[in-house]
Amino acid sequence: MHEPVLLAATIESLNIRPDGVYVDCTYGRGGHTREILKWIGHGGRVLAIDRDLSAIEAGRKSLIDDRLELIYERFSNVGKLLESRQLREKVDGILMDLGVSSPQLDNADRGFSFRADGPLDMRMDRAQGITAAEWLAAASESELRTCFRELGEERYSGRIARRIIEARRRDPIVTTLDLVAIIKRAVPASNARINPATRTFQAIRLKINAELEELSNGLRQASDCIGVGGRIVVIAFHSLEDRIVKRYFRNLCRAPFADLPHTDGPRFCLLTRKPLRPPDEEVERNPRARSARLRVLERIA
């Protein structure tokens, strides 16, 4: 069974009330949602969101609970969802567990993993948008280079972009291992622990799913909808995501009331000066937790 990352720290950070309203913005396979349900009472409520329809369908079959509502939607629309349910500023906790879920990585047909051969898809929501293969077939060398450098922080972005352009002139790049082979020819051999395709795959996935834009929009809506005393908990897995969360949280804690001219205090308090990291024993059990960083924000007024 899929093990949710930083489960104990997440539950503690949410400071769950038995009658509270909680939003899991990234349901996945429901690990965090299941645990939240254990901590709330009959008067509590959980809204679980995912843009991956297969995750929602799996949840509807495996997790039946009157206190739970499963919603097929992007979490960048969390404000609209809460507004339509008259829950604006009545939410006690919002969780975002970013990145790819284990079921998505483990299913070669989704195209997220560079370790198994499968179609180059990489879409979180397979009902919308273009696939990674379609983007690779159409993007210019400059677009490829910029994507790999900025979203993957890839040192050899230019070399990889050139190799992709050369390769696609001969044959379409349609599978994950097609792309891995191209990257390996472009990147000098090294003894580094990470696979040479890691950063490029990350960059393409972020691009295809507009993940950083989704995160920025989701954070803004979450902070608009959380109630006084409520907490926003975010688990990030790489520096680009974590930087966005860190800066947004810090800016909120400095911001004065915009709508109350006679007050000048912040509405939010940062509860994690430094991000919480998984303990060694969790990383041993679940190596994918290694890069996880958890940050917590509380609305105080």
N, C-alpha and C positions, 0 to 999 in steps of 0.2 A: 504493500500500500504506500502511496505517496506520502512522504513526511514533510509537513509544512515547516518552513524555515523559521527559526527564532520563536517557536510557539509560546513557550513560557514567558519570554520577555514581551511578546505582543500582548498577551492576555493581561499581564501586570500593567503594561503601559496604557492599555485602554481603560483601566480602572472601572471594570464593568459593574453596573448597577442592575439588580434583578429586574427592574421595570423599565430599563433603558431601551433606546432605539439605536441600533448599530448598522453600519453600512460596510460590507466587504466589497470593495470596488473591483477586486480581482479574484473571483471565486475559484477559478482553476478546477481542482478536484475536491474542493470544499474542506480542506484540512483546518483552516482558521475558522471558517464558518461553523463547522461542527463543534469546535471547542467553545466558541462564543455562546452557542446554544446551550451548552452544559452549564454556563454561568448565569444565564438569565432565567427569570421565572416565567409564570404563565402570562404575566402582563408585559413581558419584554417582546421585542420585535427585531428581526434581522432582515435587511434587504441585501441580497447578494447579486452582484452585477458581473457580467463577463461579455466581452465582444466576440468570444469564440462560441458559436452555437453548440458545438459538440460538448463543451463543458456544461452548458446549461441543460442540455438534453440528458447528459449523464447524471446531473444533480437531481433532475425531476424523477429519475428512476430510482436513485439510491438514497435520497435524503428527503423524506416526507415529514413535514413538521408544520403545524398550524401557525407557528410563530415566524416562519420563514417565507419570504417572497423571492423567487429567482427571476432575474431580469436579463434578457438578452439585449445588451446595449453597451456602448462605449462609456467608460467612466468620466470622460470629458463632458458628458451630459448629465452628470449626477445632480446638478442644480435643478434642471428641468424635471427630473424624476421626483425629487423631493418636493419641489413646488407643487407638482400635480397631486401629491399625496398629503398636502397641507403639513409638511414636516420641516419646512424651512426654519432654521434656528431652534428646532426641537430634537436634533440628533445629538446623542451622547458620545458617539465615537465613530470615526471613519478610518478604515484601514486600506492602504494601497500596498500590495506586494508586487513589485514591478518585475519586468523581465518575462522570460519564457517559463511555462510550467513544465514539470517533469513529463507529463503525458505528451505534451507537444514535442519535446526534445526526443522522447523515446519512440515516437511514431515517425519512421523514415519518410512516410508519404507527405508529411507536413513540410519537409525541406529545411528545417531549422538546424539540423545536426550535420557537422562535417565528418562525422565518424561512420555514417551509414549512407548507402546510396539511395537516392530518392529524387523525385521531381523538385526542381528549384522553385518552390512556392513561397514559403516564409510569411504568408499572410496570417495574422491572428484571426481575422474574419474572412473565411474563404468565399463569402457571398459578395464581397466588395473589393474594389481596387485591382491593380495589376499585380502579377506575380513577379518574383525576383528575376525569373528567366526573361520575362517581357521587358522589365526595366533594363537588364543587362544588354538586351538586344538593341535597345533604342538610345541609351544614354551616350553622350559624347565622351571623349577621353577626358576632357576637363571636368565634366560632371562626375565621372567615376573617381578621378583623382581627389576632387574636393570632398566627396562623400567618404572615401576611405580615410582621408587625413583628418577630417573634422569629426566624423561620427565613430570612426574606429581607432583614431589616434595611431594610425598605421604609418610607421616610419618609411615603408617602401611603397607608399600609395601610388606614386608615379609609375614605378616599374610594373606594379600589378595592373594598373589601368592600361598601360601599353600592351601588355601580354593578352589582356581580355580583348582588346580591339583586334589584335593580330589573329587570335584564336577564332573569334566569331566570323571573320572573313572566310574562314575555311568551313566551319560547321557551327550551327547554333549551340549555345551553351545551355543545356536543358536539365542536367542533373547535378546534384551536390558534389559528387566525386569528379565530374567534369571540371567544376570550378576549383575544387581543391587541387587537382593536378596542375592547373594553370598557375595558381598561387604559389605552389611549391617550386615551379620552374622560375618564378619571378623573385622569390625571396632567398637570399643566401642561406646555405645550411648553417645551423647553429645548434648549440646544446641546450637552448632555452626549454623550460618545462612546458610552456604552452604550445599548442599546435599552431603552425604558421598561418593557418586559415582563420584563427579565432577572431582577430580584429576585423578582418574583411567581412566575415559572416555577420558579426555584430553590426557593422556599419550598414550593410544592406538591409538587415532586419529592421533597424531603427528607421531607415529611409522609407522602406515599403509601408511600414505601419504608422509613420509619423509619430513615433513614440514620445519624443521629447516635447513636441507640441501638445500631444495628448496629456502628458504629465503637467505641463504648465497650466493648461486650461483646467484640468482636474483639480489642481491645488487651489486655484482661484475660486472655483465653485465650492470646494469643500470648506474653505475658510469663510465663505459667505453663508454657508448653511449650518455650520456647527453651532450648537447651543452653548450658552454660558456654562462653564465647567466641563464642556465636552473636549475630547482630545482627537487629534489627527495623528495617526501613526503611519509612517512610510518606511518600507524596506526597499532599499536600492541595492543594485548588484554591480554597478560600475560607476566610475568617477563622474561621467557626464550627468547621469541621473542624480547622483548624490549631490553634486554641485548645485543643481537647480533647486533641489529640496532645501539644502542648507541655506542658500541665499534667500529663498522665498520666506522661509521660517524666520530668519534673522530680521529681514525687512519688516515683516508683520509685527515683530516684537518691538520695533522702534517706532512704528507708525502711530500717530495720535488718532483720536476719534475724528473721523471726517465729518460726521453728521451732528456732533454735539459741540458747539463752539466754546462752551464754558468748561470743557474738560480737556486735558492734554496728556493723559496717560495712555499707554498702549492697551489694546484689547486682548493681546495674546502674550503668553509666557512660554519660552523655550525650556523644555524639561530635560533636554539632552544637549549639554554643551559639546560633548563629543559623542559620536554615534555609538550605539551598543553593537557589539560584535558577537558572533556565536562562540560558545566555549569550545575548547579543543575536542571534547568528547562528541559534540554534535558534528563537528567537521569530519571527525573520523567515521561516524555513522553515515553522514550525508555530505560528501565532498562538494556538492553544488552550493552548500551553505558558506563555503570558504570566504567569498567576497561580500557577503551580505552586511549591510549597515543599516541600523534602525534609528530613526529620529522621531521625536515626539513633541508635539505642540499642543498647548492647552489654551482655550479661550477663557479669559479671566473676567471679562466685563462686557 
